[in-house]
């Protein structure tokens, strides 16, 4: 079953995985709505997609502001019609920042991580899932971290938050399947090649150091297949502990 040609909403449109997802779903015929804080990049992203024959628009928004998500969905729907696919993978506000390890993690750290990672996912689900259920069509894809399935103490507050986001996705997968809506988690363990965090890591790493890299095109292809085949609740990409 192929997705309908409604738009794909790319929440977290960076140069690595976000744009890879945009290209893959765009090639399949879906209009693309790019969303990120980095408005200065958007014109270039849209030009790239347009040059490839993909209808696209970009919206500057901070997804940590939950009220902004409603505006994003409204503008995307006004331009392209009801959202068919959501890819949720917002990047770090500071790609150079490192979290405190788990033994030093505070309540404030976990609260901030939940606000950054989980609550926007709940907000976008609340906005688009009712329409998807009514149409009996649509997919929600949530990118989360490997710490959701493998203990990684150095990720601190992002470990329980990643697990919470994965549980959100898997529970929705079970709940919405009979309504024609497919939900899945993309569990990512490694640096996304070409992304902002990868770029900073490469610049800081010793020359001989091998970094745990993931191929964004491979992940994007898997994401698209999840929405087509609709028989899997998650896909795991592990360059850290495999």
Backbone torsions as a table, in degrees:
resi	resn	phi	psi	omega
1	UNK	NA	122.6	179.3
2	UNK	-90.5	148.6	175.4
3	UNK	-61.5	149.8	170.3
4	UNK	-64.4	166.1	-176.5
5	UNK	-87.2	29.1	169.2
6	UNK	-72.8	169.1	-172.8
7	UNK	-73.0	155.0	168.2
8	UNK	-101.6	127.0	178.9
9	UNK	-96.8	111.9	-176.9
10	UNK	-99.4	98.8	-179.0
11	UNK	-92.5	98.9	-173.8
12	UNK	115.4	63.6	-173.5
13	UNK	-92.2	83.2	177.1
14	UNK	-104.2	178.9	-175.0
15	UNK	-73.9	-11.9	-179.0
16	UNK	-96.9	-98.6	-173.3
17	UNK	-71.9	-39.0	-178.6
18	UNK	-57.4	-46.8	179.5
19	UNK	-71.6	-32.0	176.3
20	UNK	-63.6	-42.0	176.9
21	UNK	-63.3	-43.7	179.4
22	UNK	-59.0	-45.2	-179.5
23	UNK	-63.5	-43.8	-174.6
24	UNK	-67.5	-45.6	179.9
25	UNK	-71.8	-33.4	176.3
26	UNK	-63.9	-39.4	177.3
27	UNK	-62.6	-28.0	179.4
28	UNK	-81.0	-0.1	174.9
29	UNK	103.4	4.1	-179.8
30	UNK	-91.5	133.4	169.7
31	UNK	-60.9	152.5	-173.9
32	UNK	-117.9	132.0	172.6
33	UNK	-116.8	112.0	-178.9
34	UNK	-92.6	133.8	-179.8
35	UNK	-133.7	125.7	172.8
36	UNK	-162.4	171.8	176.2
37	UNK	-74.3	-23.2	-167.9
38	UNK	-86.4	75.6	-177.0
39	UNK	-61.1	-28.7	-178.3
40	UNK	-65.6	-18.1	179.2
41	UNK	-91.7	-17.2	-166.3
42	UNK	-64.3	-40.7	-178.4
43	UNK	-60.4	-41.5	178.2
44	UNK	-65.7	-40.7	177.7
45	UNK	-61.5	-46.5	-178.7
46	UNK	-64.4	-38.5	176.7
47	UNK	-61.0	-42.4	178.6
48	UNK	-59.7	-46.1	-177.7
49	UNK	-69.3	-42.3	179.1
50	UNK	-61.4	-40.1	178.4
51	UNK	-62.7	-26.3	178.0
52	UNK	-89.7	7.5	178.4
53	UNK	82.2	20.6	-177.1
54	UNK	-106.4	128.4	177.1
55	UNK	-75.5	125.6	-172.6
56	UNK	-148.0	153.4	170.1
57	UNK	-140.0	162.7	178.8
58	UNK	-131.7	143.5	179.7
59	UNK	-129.5	128.0	175.6
60	UNK	-85.9	122.6	179.7
61	UNK	-159.0	145.3	173.0
62	UNK	-95.6	110.5	-175.1
63	UNK	-69.2	-12.9	174.4
64	UNK	-69.3	-20.7	174.2
65	UNK	-88.1	99.8	-172.3
66	UNK	-63.1	-28.2	178.9
67	UNK	-69.2	-24.6	179.8
68	UNK	-70.7	-25.0	-176.9
69	UNK	-66.0	-37.4	177.9
70	UNK	-62.7	-39.8	178.1
71	UNK	-65.0	-40.8	178.5
72	UNK	-59.7	-49.2	-178.5
73	UNK	-63.1	-40.7	-179.9
74	UNK	-64.1	-44.4	-179.1
75	UNK	-67.4	-40.1	178.5
76	UNK	-63.8	-42.0	-179.1
77	UNK	-67.9	-39.0	177.7
78	UNK	-60.6	-35.5	-176.6
79	UNK	-82.4	-44.9	-169.3
80	UNK	-120.6	-3.8	-177.0
81	UNK	95.1	-175.9	-174.5
82	UNK	-56.9	141.6	-179.5
83	UNK	-66.0	126.6	177.4
84	UNK	-95.2	-37.3	-176.4
85	UNK	-136.6	135.7	170.8
86	UNK	-115.0	125.6	166.2
87	UNK	-107.1	117.8	-177.6
88	UNK	-109.7	109.0	-179.9
89	UNK	-155.2	55.2	-177.7
90	UNK	-63.1	140.9	-178.5
91	UNK	-82.2	172.5	178.4
92	UNK	-69.2	142.6	177.2
93	UNK	-61.5	-36.2	177.4
94	UNK	-127.9	102.8	-175.9
95	UNK	-66.9	-10.1	178.7
96	UNK	-96.0	-9.7	-174.7
97	UNK	-75.8	144.9	175.0
98	UNK	-117.9	133.9	179.3
99	UNK	-71.7	157.6	171.1
100	UNK	-66.8	143.9	178.4
101	UNK	-62.9	163.8	-171.0
102	UNK	-58.5	-34.9	-177.7
103	UNK	-72.0	-12.9	177.7
104	UNK	-110.2	5.2	-175.8
105	UNK	-73.0	138.1	-179.1
106	UNK	-109.9	169.5	174.4
107	UNK	-57.9	-42.3	179.7
108	UNK	-62.0	-37.8	178.4
109	UNK	-62.7	-45.9	-178.4
110	UNK	-67.5	-40.9	178.5
111	UNK	-60.4	-43.8	179.8
112	UNK	-64.6	-40.7	179.6
113	UNK	-65.5	-39.6	177.6
114	UNK	-64.1	-41.0	178.7
115	UNK	-65.5	-33.5	-177.7
116	UNK	-79.9	-37.0	-170.7
117	UNK	-106.6	-44.2	-170.7
118	UNK	-90.6	-47.2	-173.4
119	UNK	-62.7	-39.3	174.8
120	UNK	-62.2	-33.3	177.5
121	UNK	-65.5	-40.4	177.0
122	UNK	-65.4	-41.1	-177.7
123	UNK	-63.3	-45.4	-178.9
124	UNK	-69.2	-34.1	176.0
125	UNK	-62.6	-44.5	179.6
126	UNK	-58.6	-33.6	-177.0
127	UNK	-80.5	-39.0	-171.6
128	UNK	-103.4	-25.8	-175.0
129	UNK	-62.8	-39.6	179.9
130	UNK	-58.4	-43.0	178.5
131	UNK	-66.5	-38.9	177.2
132	UNK	-61.8	-42.7	179.7
133	UNK	-64.6	-39.7	179.7
134	UNK	-64.4	-39.9	-179.7
135	UNK	-83.3	-12.8	-174.5
136	UNK	55.9	48.4	-177.3
137	UNK	-161.2	142.6	174.3
138	UNK	135.1	161.1	-179.7
139	UNK	-140.5	144.3	174.4
140	UNK	-124.1	123.1	-179.8
141	UNK	-119.0	124.0	-177.3
142	UNK	-116.4	117.9	176.8
143	UNK	-85.6	128.4	179.4
144	UNK	-136.9	178.9	-172.8
145	UNK	-97.4	159.7	179.2
146	UNK	-62.2	-22.8	177.9
147	UNK	-62.1	-12.0	176.2
148	UNK	-73.2	-18.2	-178.7
149	UNK	-128.3	-15.6	-179.7
150	UNK	-128.7	130.3	178.4
151	UNK	-63.3	119.3	179.0
152	UNK	-130.9	84.2	-172.7
153	UNK	-57.2	-29.0	-176.0
154	UNK	-69.4	-11.5	179.9
155	UNK	-89.2	-3.2	170.4
156	UNK	52.2	-125.1	-174.9
157	UNK	-63.4	-21.7	-179.2
158	UNK	-75.9	-14.4	176.7
159	UNK	-67.8	-57.9	178.3
160	UNK	-64.7	-31.4	-179.9
161	UNK	-69.9	-39.5	175.6
162	UNK	-61.3	-41.4	178.7
163	UNK	-64.2	-39.6	178.6
164	UNK	-64.2	-40.2	179.5
165	UNK	-67.5	-40.3	176.8
166	UNK	-62.1	-44.3	178.7
167	UNK	-62.1	-39.1	175.2
168	UNK	-56.2	-48.5	-178.1
169	UNK	-64.9	-47.0	-176.3
170	UNK	-67.3	-35.7	179.0
171	UNK	-70.1	-40.4	174.5
172	UNK	-63.5	-37.1	177.8
173	UNK	-54.4	-46.2	-179.8
174	UNK	-69.7	-41.2	-173.9
175	UNK	-70.9	-38.4	-170.5
176	UNK	-99.5	-4.7	-175.4
177	UNK	-58.0	-42.0	-178.0
178	UNK	-72.2	-10.6	178.3
179	UNK	-96.8	7.6	178.0
180	UNK	83.1	11.0	-178.4
181	UNK	-110.0	127.9	-179.4
182	UNK	-102.0	132.0	179.0
183	UNK	-127.8	137.8	-179.3
184	UNK	-149.7	158.0	175.8
185	UNK	-107.2	139.7	169.7
186	UNK	-107.0	108.5	-175.8
187	UNK	-95.5	115.3	-169.7
188	UNK	-114.6	123.4	177.2
189	UNK	-125.8	90.8	-178.9
190	UNK	151.7	176.6	179.5
191	UNK	-90.4	126.4	-179.7
192	UNK	-74.9	116.5	-177.7
193	UNK	-57.4	129.3	179.0
194	UNK	89.2	-9.2	179.8
195	UNK	-81.2	171.4	-176.5
196	UNK	-64.4	-44.2	-179.7
197	UNK	-64.5	-40.7	177.5
198	UNK	-60.3	-44.1	-178.7
199	UNK	-61.2	-43.7	179.1
200	UNK	-68.1	-37.6	179.9
201	UNK	-65.8	-41.3	178.6
202	UNK	-62.3	-41.9	-178.8
203	UNK	-65.4	-32.5	-176.0
204	UNK	-91.5	-17.6	-173.0
205	UNK	-78.9	146.0	171.6
206	UNK	-58.0	150.2	-172.6
207	UNK	-57.2	-37.1	-175.0
208	UNK	-85.9	-3.5	-174.9
209	UNK	-76.4	134.0	175.6
210	UNK	-96.0	122.1	-177.9
211	UNK	-92.0	147.8	178.4
212	UNK	-77.7	94.0	-171.9
213	UNK	-101.1	147.9	172.4
214	UNK	-119.9	144.8	-178.6
215	UNK	-88.1	114.6	-177.7
216	UNK	-63.8	-31.2	179.6
217	UNK	-67.7	-37.5	177.5
218	UNK	-64.5	-43.0	180.0
219	UNK	-66.3	-42.3	179.7
220	UNK	-62.2	-39.8	177.3
221	UNK	-63.0	-43.1	178.6
222	UNK	-64.0	-39.1	178.7
223	UNK	-61.6	-45.3	179.6
224	UNK	-63.1	-42.5	-179.9
225	UNK	-64.3	-34.5	175.8
226	UNK	-57.7	-38.9	-178.6
227	UNK	-77.5	-21.1	179.9
228	UNK	-88.3	-49.2	-176.4
229	UNK	-80.8	-34.2	170.1
230	UNK	58.2	30.9	-177.8
231	UNK	-119.6	4.7	-178.6
232	UNK	-126.7	142.6	179.4
233	UNK	-91.3	-14.5	178.5
234	UNK	-163.3	160.3	172.0
235	UNK	-132.7	134.2	-175.5
236	UNK	-112.9	132.4	178.2
237	UNK	-125.6	111.6	-169.9
238	UNK	-126.5	103.5	173.2
239	UNK	-104.9	2.2	-175.5
240	UNK	-92.8	-44.6	-173.4
241	UNK	-122.3	-2.4	-177.3
242	UNK	-69.0	NA	NA
